[in-house]
Amino acid sequence: MLKDSAITNRLARYIPVLDWGRRYDRDALGNDLVAAVIVTIMLIPQSLAYALLAGLPAETGIYASIAPIVLYAIFGTSRALAVGPVAVVSLMTAAAIGNFAEPGSPELLLAAITLAFLSGVFLILLGVLRLGFLANFLSHPVVAGFITASGILIAMSQLRHILGISAGGDTFPKLIVSLVEHLGETNWITLVLGVSATAFLFWVRKGLMPLLLSTGMKPKMAGVLAKAGPVAAVFVTTFVAWAFGLSAGYGVKVVGDVPQGLPPLTIPSFSLDLWGTLIGSAVLISIIGFVESVSVAQTLAARKRQRIVPDQELIGLGAANVGAAFTGGFPVTGGFSRSVVNFDAGAETPAAGAYTAVGLLLAAMLLTPLIYHLPKATLAATIIVAVLSLVDFSILKKTWTYSRADFAAVSATIVLTLGFGVEVGVTAGVLLSILIHLYKSSRPHMAVVGRVPGTEHFRNVKRHKVEIDSTVLTLRVDESLYFANARYLEDSVYDMVASRPGLKHVVLMCPAVNEIDMSALESLEAINERLETLGVKFHLSEVKGPVMDRLRCGDFLHHLSGKVFLSQHQAALELAAEPSQNSFTISQPQERTPS
């Protein structure tokens, strides 16, 4: 019995449904069903719209929201994350496969499901190897800049459907030029439908909920009706297009025939040439999708004091994408808006997602004939309203105030994404994130410190009034030491020693040093040897245990001219010069900010 329990617990680590499924009860079932109904209502128009954004047939949006949700419910760890097509990933999908064939063609669909397969395999591989930390190299400011630029591109790309013209382009300049060139082709009935739908959806997002609450309606019911706003827009515009024959008589573009029935069984391409073309895009889509998904999942989990496992999230999202590849879908990830709706609607477990999949399956089997006359302008309006909430230029002001380096990275990401497309933008964002980290850590903050009078505390001489022993130089380094900053440390120490002719001791204070790699160790050895030739002893203080363990593995400590002190106070007491009127001075602080 105990053995079976241990096996189940071990499996639950990789298949979380075995954990929460054992505690599933009637209350959770009721809450999950309510959440599933609300999310299904919201997801039907969204799925159709994001398929349109990806340049794929409308039904692929629904297909991409069925099997992936079920697979994530089995392998994912978030109780509230709703997986499916999202705006940014759909745009990246369009950019990755747009040059393969005509929109809606079988070749394009094959490229899309292959892209989903590659993305899924890559995510699963990262999860199995526990490499989820790699996503941390994409900094939050860069992600915010990329999403802002992507939101602008997405909204601009949908203006052609609002206007009823055949403009195109994958960058901001191309979109502007194409829209201007085709402006004369504007279909005014399409424009009226599109603008009306957009205005209605903005009103639903901002004004419907307060209006319903003001009538005395309960918040939960008001929330359900507010989330059903896009469905109302779909219903009304579809009815108008059907009743007045807008497609046949007035050239209004509609969704058209949508296959009715179960999602098809599809097989991704195993052509190495196609794989070679798509693999770069698959990696970028995987990273962006994971970062977006895990940030949403962690935020929602924290509200209920739950936790997610990032590496298992990789496996869950990977399984979802593989599922999309074999059921006629395209790359998916966890969506912010629908996950928040799922959470607010009371979802208790991932089973809510599985029930949502059932609702979408019923829609695919029963409702698809009803959307034949659905204007594409309505779907474009749905996308525009959804993505404009992603546009956040406040990140520019925040980074300008806080960090000019981050401001440069955000600005460059926005400009490159708008000017050269999403793949160039996200690639530049990743590289800029890494380069900024390397730059900052290659020039670590270092401070000469002295003792605060009457205490055992040592602080920066430029910021505090402290005692300084003229024969002892104490240098605090506020960064781990590795290959990128080892030479900078050497140069800084030599410069400081050269300007202090009466120096007898140099103490490297290491409370913030978490690691010393081989290059940094060689630099410490070089500093020790050079100081020894100058008659100056080299010491260390406040070295952390794991760092000390590494130093003991070599012979650096055997050749160290000085000592390793447990605390800087101990070093100061032992190394202090003979008491005299001239051996100590009081520094005059230059800044008021403490450190």
Salt bridges, closest charged atoms under 4 A:
ASP19 OD1 - ARG22 NH2 3.83
ASP19 OD1 - ARG23 NH1 2.85
ASP170 OD1 - LYS174 NZ 3.74
ASP311 OD2 - ARG130 NH1 3.92
ASP406 OD2 - LYS440 NZ 3.79
GLU456 OE2 - HIS569 NE2 3.61
GLU467 OE1 - ARG451 NE 3.70
ASP478 OD2 - HIS445 ND1 2.75
ASP478 OD1 - ARG476 NE 2.90
GLU490 OE2 - ARG487 NE 3.81
ASP549 OD1 - ARG552 NH1 3.40
ASP555 OD2 - HIS559 NE2 3.53
GLU574 OE2 - LYS563 NZ 2.37
GLU591 OE1 - ARG463 NH1 3.53
